[in-house]
């Protein structure tokens, strides 16, 4: 027959577990993004400067000849994109395009998932 103390102990353990489950970061919940979503992020935040014909007034050509207009481009420059955009947050320059932390994280997950 359970005592009040053992019932209290089980209730406390259950409550602690519930708090852990709700507040623990869940990598599986972040989810993968598609190629199309990664490309959409690049077009929204990178292509203004990193295009064959940039539309940003400060650039006549893509900085360092890095174009990010296609999936092939994103894959080619994946390590540089990850370092500059996800790790260092140096790009977009001055965050002029307003890239969000969620967009950085999503792009980072896509880049890390590349073969």
Buried (B, 14 or more C-beta within 10 A) or exposed (E): EEEEEEEEEEEEEEEEEEEEEEEEEEEEEEEEBEEEBBBEBBEBBBBBBBBEEBEBEEBEEBBEEBBBBEEEBBBBBBEEBBEBBBEEEEBBEEEEBEBEEEBBEBBBBBBEEEE
